[in-house]
């Protein structure tokens, strides 16, 4: 159990085209998220607008000039901080 607790927060990344998939994965990795494998449950779903919802507790839909977030549960503080970092990365906000 402690091994799973030490893993970075998982993000399910789904995009309609390979280049966009790679860009969203890079953004997730850049902020310390782990890209979820296969059927693994992810706390954050990161997707392009041309794909359906990710079924994650936090669904993040990003396009060229805005980000939409849908919550189905209130995330813990560690997940909130990763989400804020992801938003800054996606929206290219300098520190």
Biopython code that builds the backbone (N, CA, C, O; Angstrom):
import numpy as np
from Bio.PDB.StructureBuilder import StructureBuilder

atoms = [
    (1, "UNK", "N", (0.814, -1.199, 0.000)),
    (1, "UNK", "CA", (0.000, 0.000, 0.000)),
    (1, "UNK", "C", (0.853, 1.257, 0.000)),
    (1, "UNK", "O", (0.541, 2.206, -0.720)),
    (2, "UNK", "N", (1.924, 1.292, 0.788)),
    (2, "UNK", "CA", (2.766, 2.485, 0.823)),
    (2, "UNK", "C", (3.463, 2.721, -0.512)),
    (2, "UNK", "O", (3.790, 3.861, -0.842)),
    (3, "UNK", "N", (3.696, 1.654, -1.287)),
    (3, "UNK", "CA", (4.324, 1.807, -2.599)),
    (3, "UNK", "C", (3.410, 2.614, -3.528)),
    (3, "UNK", "O", (3.884, 3.510, -4.227)),
    (4, "UNK", "N", (2.121, 2.309, -3.545)),
    (4, "UNK", "CA", (1.174, 3.060, -4.374)),
    (4, "UNK", "C", (1.062, 4.505, -3.900)),
    (4, "UNK", "O", (0.879, 5.413, -4.710)),
    (5, "UNK", "N", (1.172, 4.721, -2.588)),
    (5, "UNK", "CA", (1.071, 6.066, -2.036)),
    (5, "UNK", "C", (2.248, 6.943, -2.473)),
    (5, "UNK", "O", (2.110, 8.163, -2.573)),
    (6, "UNK", "N", (3.404, 6.323, -2.732)),
    (6, "UNK", "CA", (4.597, 7.071, -3.122)),
    (6, "UNK", "C", (4.630, 7.416, -4.608)),
    (6, "UNK", "O", (5.431, 8.255, -5.021)),
    (7, "UNK", "N", (3.781, 6.790, -5.417)),
    (7, "UNK", "CA", (3.767, 7.065, -6.852)),
    (7, "UNK", "C", (3.215, 8.462, -7.117)),
    (7, "UNK", "O", (2.356, 8.942, -6.378)),
    (8, "UNK", "N", (3.705, 9.115, -8.170)),
    (8, "UNK", "CA", (3.113, 10.408, -8.552)),
    (8, "UNK", "C", (1.645, 10.233, -8.941)),
    (8, "UNK", "O", (1.219, 9.131, -9.288)),
    (9, "UNK", "N", (0.896, 11.291, -8.885)),
    (9, "UNK", "CA", (-0.519, 11.278, -9.264)),
    (9, "UNK", "C", (-0.625, 10.912, -10.736)),
    (9, "UNK", "O", (0.124, 11.423, -11.569)),
    (10, "UNK", "N", (-1.564, 10.020, -11.049)),
    (10, "UNK", "CA", (-1.736, 9.556, -12.427)),
    (10, "UNK", "C", (-2.675, 10.470, -13.203)),
    (10, "UNK", "O", (-3.661, 10.978, -12.669)),
    (11, "UNK", "N", (-2.346, 10.664, -14.473)),
    (11, "UNK", "CA", (-3.191, 11.420, -15.396)),
    (11, "UNK", "C", (-3.456, 10.553, -16.622)),
    (11, "UNK", "O", (-2.524, 10.012, -17.217)),
    (12, "UNK", "N", (-4.710, 10.423, -16.995)),
    (12, "UNK", "CA", (-5.086, 9.728, -18.226)),
    (12, "UNK", "C", (-5.059, 10.780, -19.327)),
    (12, "UNK", "O", (-5.762, 11.786, -19.232)),
    (13, "UNK", "N", (-4.264, 10.567, -20.366)),
    (13, "UNK", "CA", (-4.123, 11.535, -21.451)),
    (13, "UNK", "C", (-4.716, 10.938, -22.722)),
    (13, "UNK", "O", (-4.335, 9.848, -23.148)),
    (14, "UNK", "N", (-5.662, 11.677, -23.327)),
    (14, "UNK", "CA", (-6.343, 11.210, -24.534)),
    (14, "UNK", "C", (-6.444, 12.382, -25.508)),
    (14, "UNK", "O", (-6.938, 13.455, -25.159)),
    (15, "UNK", "N", (-5.973, 12.162, -26.727)),
    (15, "UNK", "CA", (-6.072, 13.198, -27.761)),
    (15, "UNK", "C", (-6.377, 12.533, -29.100)),
    (15, "UNK", "O", (-6.085, 11.355, -29.306)),
    (16, "UNK", "N", (-6.958, 13.296, -29.988)),
    (16, "UNK", "CA", (-7.366, 12.770, -31.282)),
    (16, "UNK", "C", (-6.245, 12.575, -32.282)),
    (16, "UNK", "O", (-6.397, 11.800, -33.226)),
    (17, "UNK", "N", (-5.127, 13.255, -32.101)),
    (17, "UNK", "CA", (-4.001, 13.134, -33.034)),
    (17, "UNK", "C", (-2.708, 12.906, -32.249)),
    (17, "UNK", "O", (-2.568, 13.409, -31.134)),
    (18, "UNK", "N", (-1.767, 12.157, -32.818)),
    (18, "UNK", "CA", (-0.543, 11.797, -32.092)),
    (18, "UNK", "C", (0.291, 12.984, -31.594)),
    (18, "UNK", "O", (0.816, 12.932, -30.482)),
    (19, "UNK", "N", (0.423, 14.034, -32.378)),
    (19, "UNK", "CA", (1.232, 15.173, -31.952)),
    (19, "UNK", "C", (0.607, 15.860, -30.735)),
    (19, "UNK", "O", (1.320, 16.250, -29.810)),
    (20, "UNK", "N", (-0.704, 16.009, -30.732)),
    (20, "UNK", "CA", (-1.399, 16.595, -29.593)),
    (20, "UNK", "C", (-1.297, 15.670, -28.372)),
    (20, "UNK", "O", (-1.126, 16.145, -27.250)),
    (21, "UNK", "N", (-1.399, 14.373, -28.584)),
    (21, "UNK", "CA", (-1.231, 13.400, -27.498)),
    (21, "UNK", "C", (0.145, 13.576, -26.854)),
    (21, "UNK", "O", (0.268, 13.616, -25.630)),
    (22, "UNK", "N", (1.170, 13.678, -27.688)),
    (22, "UNK", "CA", (2.541, 13.854, -27.183)),
    (22, "UNK", "C", (2.679, 15.163, -26.410)),
    (22, "UNK", "O", (3.348, 15.201, -25.378)),
    (23, "UNK", "N", (2.060, 16.227, -26.892)),
    (23, "UNK", "CA", (2.135, 17.518, -26.216)),
    (23, "UNK", "C", (1.438, 17.502, -24.864)),
    (23, "UNK", "O", (1.955, 18.058, -23.894)),
    (24, "UNK", "N", (0.270, 16.871, -24.790)),
    (24, "UNK", "CA", (-0.441, 16.781, -23.516)),
    (24, "UNK", "C", (0.309, 15.889, -22.526)),
    (24, "UNK", "O", (0.355, 16.186, -21.332)),
    (25, "UNK", "N", (0.892, 14.803, -23.018)),
    (25, "UNK", "CA", (1.702, 13.936, -22.158)),
    (25, "UNK", "C", (2.916, 14.698, -21.626)),
    (25, "UNK", "O", (3.262, 14.570, -20.451)),
    (26, "UNK", "N", (3.564, 15.488, -22.483)),
    (26, "UNK", "CA", (4.716, 16.276, -22.066)),
    (26, "UNK", "C", (4.324, 17.269, -20.984)),
    (26, "UNK", "O", (5.059, 17.451, -20.013)),
    (27, "UNK", "N", (3.170, 17.915, -21.139)),
    (27, "UNK", "CA", (2.693, 18.867, -20.133)),
    (27, "UNK", "C", (2.450, 18.165, -18.798)),
    (27, "UNK", "O", (2.824, 18.685, -17.746)),
    (28, "UNK", "N", (1.832, 17.001, -18.835)),
    (28, "UNK", "CA", (1.568, 16.243, -17.609)),
    (28, "UNK", "C", (2.876, 15.852, -16.923)),
    (28, "UNK", "O", (3.019, 16.027, -15.713)),
    (29, "UNK", "N", (3.808, 15.335, -17.676)),
    (29, "UNK", "CA", (5.101, 14.917, -17.113)),
    (29, "UNK", "C", (5.891, 16.107, -16.574)),
    (29, "UNK", "O", (6.584, 15.992, -15.564)),
    (30, "UNK", "N", (5.784, 17.247, -17.248)),
    (30, "UNK", "CA", (6.529, 18.446, -16.846)),
    (30, "UNK", "C", (6.133, 18.940, -15.456)),
    (30, "UNK", "O", (6.935, 19.576, -14.772)),
    (31, "UNK", "N", (4.909, 18.651, -15.038)),
    (31, "UNK", "CA", (4.451, 19.113, -13.720)),
    (31, "UNK", "C", (4.451, 17.993, -12.676)),
    (31, "UNK", "O", (3.889, 18.146, -11.591)),
    (32, "UNK", "N", (5.074, 16.889, -13.007)),
    (32, "UNK", "CA", (5.222, 15.814, -12.032)),
    (32, "UNK", "C", (4.100, 14.806, -11.981)),
    (32, "UNK", "O", (4.013, 14.023, -11.036)),
    (33, "UNK", "N", (3.239, 14.810, -12.984)),
    (33, "UNK", "CA", (2.207, 13.783, -13.062)),
    (33, "UNK", "C", (2.774, 12.555, -13.763)),
    (33, "UNK", "O", (3.775, 12.640, -14.476)),
    (34, "UNK", "N", (2.135, 11.430, -13.556)),
    (34, "UNK", "CA", (2.508, 10.185, -14.213)),
    (34, "UNK", "C", (1.417, 9.859, -15.215)),
    (34, "UNK", "O", (0.236, 9.918, -14.872)),
    (35, "UNK", "N", (1.782, 9.514, -16.453)),
    (35, "UNK", "CA", (0.793, 9.158, -17.470)),
    (35, "UNK", "C", (0.301, 7.742, -17.176)),
    (35, "UNK", "O", (1.094, 6.802, -17.125)),
    (36, "UNK", "N", (-1.010, 7.595, -16.983)),
    (36, "UNK", "CA", (-1.615, 6.311, -16.626)),
    (36, "UNK", "C", (-1.512, 5.325, -17.785)),
    (36, "UNK", "O", (-1.621, 5.694, -18.955)),
    (37, "UNK", "N", (-1.301, 4.073, -17.429)),
    (37, "UNK", "CA", (-1.216, 2.987, -18.411)),
    (37, "UNK", "C", (-2.521, 2.207, -18.476)),
    (37, "UNK", "O", (-3.193, 2.022, -17.461)),
    (38, "UNK", "N", (-2.872, 1.757, -19.661)),
    (38, "UNK", "CA", (-3.999, 0.840, -19.840)),
    (38, "UNK", "C", (-5.272, 1.259, -19.130)),
    (38, "UNK", "O", (-5.758, 2.376, -19.304)),
    (39, "UNK", "N", (-5.809, 0.344, -18.322)),
    (39, "UNK", "CA", (-7.070, 0.576, -17.610)),
    (39, "UNK", "C", (-6.862, 1.149, -16.209)),
    (39, "UNK", "O", (-7.794, 1.175, -15.406)),
    (40, "UNK", "N", (-5.653, 1.605, -15.915)),
    (40, "UNK", "CA", (-5.349, 2.162, -14.604)),
    (40, "UNK", "C", (-6.256, 3.358, -14.301)),
    (40, "UNK", "O", (-6.536, 4.174, -15.179)),
    (41, "UNK", "N", (-6.704, 3.451, -13.060)),
    (41, "UNK", "CA", (-7.518, 4.585, -12.626)),
    (41, "UNK", "C", (-6.613, 5.809, -12.478)),
    (41, "UNK", "O", (-5.524, 5.724, -11.910)),
    (42, "UNK", "N", (-7.075, 6.938, -12.992)),
    (42, "UNK", "CA", (-6.298, 8.176, -12.912)),
    (42, "UNK", "C", (-7.109, 9.242, -12.182)),
    (42, "UNK", "O", (-8.322, 9.338, -12.363)),
    (43, "UNK", "N", (-6.438, 10.040, -11.359)),
    (43, "UNK", "CA", (-7.105, 11.129, -10.643)),
    (43, "UNK", "C", (-7.474, 12.266, -11.590)),
    (43, "UNK", "O", (-8.496, 12.929, -11.413)),
    (44, "UNK", "N", (-6.623, 12.484, -12.603)),
    (44, "UNK", "CA", (-6.819, 13.578, -13.551)),
    (44, "UNK", "C", (-6.923, 13.005, -14.958)),
    (44, "UNK", "O", (-6.107, 12.180, -15.369)),
    (45, "UNK", "N", (-7.928, 13.449, -15.682)),
    (45, "UNK", "CA", (-8.055, 13.120, -17.099)),
    (45, "UNK", "C", (-7.699, 14.360, -17.892)),
    (45, "UNK", "O", (-8.258, 15.430, -17.652)),
    (46, "UNK", "N", (-6.786, 14.236, -18.826)),
    (46, "UNK", "CA", (-6.345, 15.357, -19.654)),
    (46, "UNK", "C", (-6.636, 14.995, -21.096)),
    (46, "UNK", "O", (-6.133, 13.991, -21.601)),
    (47, "UNK", "N", (-7.443, 15.803, -21.759)),
    (47, "UNK", "CA", (-7.890, 15.420, -23.101)),
    (47, "UNK", "C", (-8.034, 16.619, -24.025)),
    (47, "UNK", "O", (-8.048, 17.771, -23.592)),
    (48, "UNK", "N", (-8.139, 16.308, -25.311)),
    (48, "UNK", "CA", (-8.431, 17.333, -26.311)),
    (48, "UNK", "C", (-9.949, 17.409, -26.487)),
    (48, "UNK", "O", (-10.657, 16.467, -26.130)),
    (49, "UNK", "N", (-10.453, 18.515, -27.032)),
    (49, "UNK", "CA", (-11.907, 18.692, -27.157)),
    (49, "UNK", "C", (-12.582, 17.674, -28.081)),
    (49, "UNK", "O", (-13.786, 17.444, -27.966)),
    (50, "UNK", "N", (-11.827, 17.065, -28.989)),
    (50, "UNK", "CA", (-12.441, 16.138, -29.941)),
    (50, "UNK", "C", (-12.536, 14.707, -29.405)),
    (50, "UNK", "O", (-12.836, 13.782, -30.159)),
    (51, "UNK", "N", (-12.282, 14.524, -28.108)),
    (51, "UNK", "CA", (-12.443, 13.217, -27.465)),
    (51, "UNK", "C", (-13.487, 13.341, -26.370)),
    (51, "UNK", "O", (-13.795, 14.446, -25.922)),
    (52, "UNK", "N", (-14.024, 12.225, -25.944)),
    (52, "UNK", "CA", (-15.039, 12.238, -24.891)),
    (52, "UNK", "C", (-14.421, 12.383, -23.514)),
    (52, "UNK", "O", (-13.201, 12.317, -23.365)),
    (53, "UNK", "N", (-15.258, 12.581, -22.508)),
    (53, "UNK", "CA", (-14.772, 12.703, -21.133)),
    (53, "UNK", "C", (-13.936, 11.488, -20.716)),
    (53, "UNK", "O", (-14.136, 10.384, -21.222)),
    (54, "UNK", "N", (-13.022, 11.700, -19.810)),
    (54, "UNK", "CA", (-12.079, 10.656, -19.394)),
    (54, "UNK", "C", (-12.594, 9.803, -18.240)),
    (54, "UNK", "O", (-11.974, 8.794, -17.904)),
    (55, "UNK", "N", (-13.703, 10.180, -17.631)),
    (55, "UNK", "CA", (-14.275, 9.482, -16.471)),
    (55, "UNK", "C", (-13.400, 9.608, -15.221)),
    (55, "UNK", "O", (-13.609, 8.874, -14.255)),
    (56, "UNK", "N", (-12.436, 10.513, -15.220)),
    (56, "UNK", "CA", (-11.615, 10.777, -14.036)),
    (56, "UNK", "C", (-12.371, 11.754, -13.133)),
    (56, "UNK", "O", (-13.277, 12.448, -13.592)),
    (57, "UNK", "N", (-12.001, 11.809, -11.854)),
    (57, "UNK", "CA", (-12.641, 12.745, -10.928)),
    (57, "UNK", "C", (-12.416, 14.193, -11.350)),
    (57, "UNK", "O", (-13.250, 15.061, -11.090)),
    (58, "UNK", "N", (-11.278, 14.447, -12.006)),
    (58, "UNK", "CA", (-10.971, 15.772, -12.560)),
    (58, "UNK", "C", (-10.768, 15.586, -14.057)),
    (58, "UNK", "O", (-9.812, 14.936, -14.480)),
    (59, "UNK", "N", (-11.658, 16.152, -14.856)),
    (59, "UNK", "CA", (-11.565, 16.053, -16.309)),
    (59, "UNK", "C", (-11.104, 17.400, -16.845)),
    (59, "UNK", "O", (-11.804, 18.400, -16.687)),
    (60, "UNK", "N", (-9.937, 17.438, -17.475)),
    (60, "UNK", "CA", (-9.356, 18.673, -17.992)),
    (60, "UNK", "C", (-9.366, 18.596, -19.523)),
    (60, "UNK", "O", (-8.740, 17.715, -20.114)),
    (61, "UNK", "N", (-10.077, 19.518, -20.147)),
    (61, "UNK", "CA", (-10.154, 19.582, -21.608)),
    (61, "UNK", "C", (-9.416, 20.842, -22.064)),
    (61, "UNK", "O", (-9.793, 21.960, -21.715)),
    (62, "UNK", "N", (-8.352, 20.636, -22.854)),
    (62, "UNK", "CA", (-7.513, 21.763, -23.278)),
    (62, "UNK", "C", (-7.533, 21.921, -24.789)),
    (62, "UNK", "O", (-7.419, 20.949, -25.536)),
    (63, "UNK", "N", (-7.681, 23.167, -25.222)),
    (63, "UNK", "CA", (-7.504, 23.464, -26.645)),
    (63, "UNK", "C", (-6.519, 24.621, -26.777)),
    (63, "UNK", "O", (-5.804, 24.936, -25.826)),
    (64, "UNK", "N", (-6.476, 25.247, -27.929)),
    (64, "UNK", "CA", (-5.441, 26.240, -28.229)),
    (64, "UNK", "C", (-5.450, 27.452, -27.295)),
    (64, "UNK", "O", (-4.389, 28.005, -27.003)),
    (65, "UNK", "N", (-6.624, 27.875, -26.823)),
    (65, "UNK", "CA", (-6.632, 29.109, -26.039)),
    (65, "UNK", "C", (-7.449, 29.076, -24.753)),
    (65, "UNK", "O", (-7.630, 30.118, -24.123)),
    (66, "UNK", "N", (-7.947, 27.912, -24.346)),
    (66, "UNK", "CA", (-8.580, 27.833, -23.031)),
    (66, "UNK", "C", (-8.640, 26.396, -22.520)),
    (66, "UNK", "O", (-8.452, 25.439, -23.271)),
    (67, "UNK", "N", (-8.908, 26.276, -21.220)),
    (67, "UNK", "CA", (-8.969, 24.986, -20.543)),
    (67, "UNK", "C", (-10.283, 24.913, -19.782)),
    (67, "UNK", "O", (-10.658, 25.866, -19.099)),
    (68, "UNK", "N", (-10.981, 23.795, -19.894)),
    (68, "UNK", "CA", (-12.220, 23.571, -19.164)),
    (68, "UNK", "C", (-11.999, 22.427, -18.183)),
    (68, "UNK", "O", (-11.467, 21.379, -18.548)),
    (69, "UNK", "N", (-12.411, 22.634, -16.937)),
    (69, "UNK", "CA", (-12.236, 21.627, -15.893)),
    (69, "UNK", "C", (-13.613, 21.207, -15.387)),
    (69, "UNK", "O", (-14.455, 22.051, -15.081)),
    (70, "UNK", "N", (-13.831, 19.897, -15.304)),
    (70, "UNK", "CA", (-15.053, 19.342, -14.741)),
    (70, "UNK", "C", (-14.671, 18.472, -13.556)),
    (70, "UNK", "O", (-13.838, 17.575, -13.681)),
    (71, "UNK", "N", (-15.277, 18.735, -12.410)),
    (71, "UNK", "CA", (-15.000, 17.965, -11.199)),
    (71, "UNK", "C", (-16.204, 17.103, -10.842)),
    (71, "UNK", "O", (-17.345, 17.562, -10.906)),
    (72, "UNK", "N", (-15.948, 15.854, -10.467)),
    (72, "UNK", "CA", (-17.010, 14.998, -9.940)),
    (72, "UNK", "C", (-16.786, 14.724, -8.452)),
    (72, "UNK", "O", (-17.635, 14.129, -7.788)),
    (73, "UNK", "N", (-15.642, 15.161, -7.940)),
    (73, "UNK", "CA", (-15.317, 15.026, -6.515)),
    (73, "UNK", "C", (-14.301, 16.107, -6.155)),
    (73, "UNK", "O", (-13.589, 16.616, -7.020)),
    (74, "UNK", "N", (-14.244, 16.443, -4.887)),
    (74, "UNK", "CA", (-13.269, 17.433, -4.427)),
    (74, "UNK", "C", (-11.927, 16.722, -4.242)),
    (74, "UNK", "O", (-11.828, 15.785, -3.449)),
    (75, "UNK", "N", (-10.898, 17.160, -4.965)),
    (75, "UNK", "CA", (-9.588, 16.510, -4.843)),
    (75, "UNK", "C", (-8.858, 16.886, -3.558)),
    (75, "UNK", "O", (-9.145, 17.912, -2.940)),
    (76, "UNK", "N", (-7.910, 16.037, -3.167)),
    (76, "UNK", "CA", (-7.085, 16.356, -1.996)),
    (76, "UNK", "C", (-6.101, 17.469, -2.356)),
    (76, "UNK", "O", (-5.969, 17.833, -3.524)),
    (77, "UNK", "N", (-5.419, 18.002, -1.355)),
    (77, "UNK", "CA", (-4.553, 19.166, -1.576)),
    (77, "UNK", "C", (-3.390, 18.855, -2.516)),
    (77, "UNK", "O", (-3.016, 19.711, -3.318)),
    (78, "UNK", "N", (-2.813, 17.671, -2.444)),
    (78, "UNK", "CA", (-1.709, 17.308, -3.331)),
    (78, "UNK", "C", (-2.164, 17.322, -4.797)),
    (78, "UNK", "O", (-1.434, 17.781, -5.675)),
    (79, "UNK", "N", (-3.370, 16.818, -5.049)),
    (79, "UNK", "CA", (-3.910, 16.803, -6.413)),
    (79, "UNK", "C", (-4.227, 18.220, -6.881)),
    (79, "UNK", "O", (-3.992, 18.551, -8.043)),
    (80, "UNK", "N", (-4.762, 19.069, -5.986)),
    (80, "UNK", "CA", (-5.035, 20.471, -6.338)),
    (80, "UNK", "C", (-3.757, 21.181, -6.781)),
    (80, "UNK", "O", (-3.761, 21.909, -7.773)),
    (81, "UNK", "N", (-2.666, 20.969, -6.047)),
    (81, "UNK", "CA", (-1.407, 21.623, -6.398)),
    (81, "UNK", "C", (-0.893, 21.148, -7.755)),
    (81, "UNK", "O", (-0.377, 21.949, -8.534)),
    (82, "UNK", "N", (-1.028, 19.860, -8.044)),
    (82, "UNK", "CA", (-0.604, 19.329, -9.350)),
    (82, "UNK", "C", (-1.503, 19.892, -10.453)),
    (82, "UNK", "O", (-1.029, 20.204, -11.545)),
    (83, "UNK", "N", (-2.807, 20.020, -10.163)),
    (83, "UNK", "CA", (-3.743, 20.577, -11.135)),
    (83, "UNK", "C", (-3.395, 22.033, -11.447)),
    (83, "UNK", "O", (-3.408, 22.439, -12.609)),
    (84, "UNK", "N", (-3.086, 22.814, -10.420)),
    (84, "UNK", "CA", (-2.688, 24.209, -10.636)),
    (84, "UNK", "C", (-1.419, 24.284, -11.486)),
    (84, "UNK", "O", (-1.328, 25.110, -12.394)),
    (85, "UNK", "N", (-0.448, 23.431, -11.194)),
    (85, "UNK", "CA", (0.779, 23.403, -11.991)),
    (85, "UNK", "C", (0.474, 23.026, -13.437)),
    (85, "UNK", "O", (1.057, 23.590, -14.363)),
    (86, "UNK", "N", (-0.437, 22.073, -13.634)),
    (86, "UNK", "CA", (-0.819, 21.662, -14.993)),
    (86, "UNK", "C", (-1.484, 22.817, -15.733)),
    (86, "UNK", "O", (-1.191, 23.052, -16.905)),
    (87, "UNK", "N", (-2.369, 23.536, -15.062)),
    (87, "UNK", "CA", (-3.023, 24.688, -15.700)),
    (87, "UNK", "C", (-2.007, 25.735, -16.126)),
    (87, "UNK", "O", (-2.099, 26.287, -17.222)),
    (88, "UNK", "N", (-1.043, 26.007, -15.266)),
    (88, "UNK", "CA", (0.000, 26.972, -15.623)),
    (88, "UNK", "C", (0.796, 26.495, -16.833)),
    (88, "UNK", "O", (1.149, 27.291, -17.703)),
    (89, "UNK", "N", (1.074, 25.208, -16.884)),
    (89, "UNK", "CA", (1.809, 24.642, -18.019)),
    (89, "UNK", "C", (0.990, 24.735, -19.302)),
    (89, "UNK", "O", (1.511, 25.133, -20.344)),
    (90, "UNK", "N", (-0.282, 24.373, -19.232)),
    (90, "UNK", "CA", (-1.146, 24.396, -20.417)),
    (90, "UNK", "C", (-1.406, 25.797, -20.934)),
    (90, "UNK", "O", (-1.465, 26.030, -22.141)),
    (91, "UNK", "N", (-1.562, 26.729, -20.000)),
    (91, "UNK", "CA", (-1.847, 28.117, -20.379)),
    (91, "UNK", "C", (-0.583, 28.956, -20.540)),
    (91, "UNK", "O", (-0.656, 30.157, -20.798)),
    (92, "UNK", "N", (0.572, 28.321, -20.388)),
    (92, "UNK", "CA", (1.869, 28.967, -20.588)),
    (92, "UNK", "C", (2.019, 30.224, -19.732)),
    (92, "UNK", "O", (2.404, 31.286, -20.221)),
    (93, "UNK", "N", (1.706, 30.078, -18.445)),
    (93, "UNK", "CA", (1.821, 31.182, -17.503)),
    (93, "UNK", "C", (3.215, 31.131, -16.889)),
    (93, "UNK", "O", (3.579, 30.134, -16.266)),
    (94, "UNK", "N", (3.992, 32.186, -17.055)),
    (94, "UNK", "CA", (5.332, 32.238, -16.473)),
    (94, "UNK", "C", (5.279, 32.390, -14.968)),
    (94, "UNK", "O", (4.320, 32.931, -14.418)),
    (95, "UNK", "N", (6.327, 31.904, -14.304)),
    (95, "UNK", "CA", (6.364, 31.988, -12.832)),
    (95, "UNK", "C", (6.703, 33.378, -12.374)),
    (95, "UNK", "O", (6.778, 33.631, -11.171)),
]
sb = StructureBuilder()
sb.init_structure("model")
sb.init_model(0)
sb.init_chain("A")
sb.init_seg("    ")
for serial, (resi, resn, name, xyz) in enumerate(atoms, 1):
    if name == "N":
        sb.init_residue(resn, " ", resi, " ")
    sb.init_atom(name, np.array(xyz, "f"), 0.0, 1.0, " ", f" {name:<3s}", serial, name[0])
structure = sb.get_structure()
